[in-house]
Amino acid sequence: MINFNVPPFTGKEFEYMKEAVENQKICGDGPFTKKCSEWIEAQTGTAKCLLTTSCTHATELAALLADIKPGDEVILPSYTFVSTADAFVLRGAKAVFVDIRPDTMNIDEKLIEDAITERTKVIAPVHYAGVGCEMDSIMDIAKRHRLMVVEDAAQGIMASYKGKPLGTFGEFGCFSFHETKNLSMGEGGALLIRDEKYIEDAEIYREKGTDRSKYFRGQVDKYRWQNQGSSYLPSDMNAAYLYAQLELAEEITQARMERWNQYWELLTPLAETGRIELPYIPAYCAHNGHMFYIKTKDLEERTRLDGFLKERGIYPTSHYVPLHSAPAGIKFGRFHGEDKYTTKESERLLRLPLFYKLTADETTYIAKQVKAFYEIN
Ligand SMILES: *Cc1c(COP(=O)(O)O)cnc(C)c1O
């Protein structure tokens, strides 16, 4: 049986988690949290990285820092995980969905400007499958309309657009370290802050509205309630797990890329017959092998292929149900313009198993079974 995902594990996690316990520092912001944040800051070249309990929480922090108020609008794709919208909706914002590009499944940057109103405050692009959105255009639109950009880079660690790491273009970038992501701590995430002026407020929101972070650095002699806030910091035990993965980030990414490229080579002949479509990676996007998907003719064919593979012990998965069609999406959002691709393309997409320890033989077997389906159909 080949599962869709196996959480990444390198071998060093137990040692570091044991060390965290022996440090007698298992709450947040201990030595491993510091190591992880510094590693991410160095890797991305961003001013500040704050480790969080999830990407959802990192996005909530971004919404607080962007000062989202009831009635504000956020422009995002409908083809995304709920958190991209919910983090803003929780602050009273309206989610304004625009269509995606069928090639990358990312927000269609050409449709953003038309969705802007006087209530728009944020553009929230999602780097689907670790493939960068058209950040040059998006940053240009944001600049001209004085909007903030919050990147949902949940799937984007170790990936870049024109040489610049995903998550570092907008005011804020959000990573996920959920067990389904390339690098993991079980549940967890990180907020990347581009501009130093937001750091102090971010630390306060993250630490229950207090200046405890300053206190720990010895900058104030007691910490006090300063503002609204919540608890967004992960345990140092989770950070210890993550640190083992960050140390091997290159190797993990490389291993995933090898499997991704293998799928690509094995399935290209089938794609050339026009029966399936493969992902499109713009030349200036360096992705991270987060996801390998194929697109079938339609939903009916996808359902049959899914069943065919499951009968052979392979567990692929579809992906997002477009948010604008979901109960909360109808309540808290609206679709601007025409849904030309969001629903149609989402129904055709099937993700094949891809994880750190997936073997070359397993990949060959999966590709062979996909081809077998099309030979008999
Ligand atoms: C995984 C994911 C999230 C949520 O991440 P959590 O860490 O589970 O909160 C948000 N957006 C996208 C695009 C994701 O893939």
Boltz pocket constraint, residues with backbone or C-beta under 6 A from the ligand:
constraints:
  - pocket:
      binder: B
      contacts: [[A, 53], [A, 54], [A, 55], [A, 56], [A, 57], [A, 80], [A, 81], [A, 83], [A, 84], [A, 126], [A, 152], [A, 154], [A, 155], [A, 175], [A, 176], [A, 177], [A, 178], [A, 187], [A, 188], [A, 189]]
      max_distance: 6.0
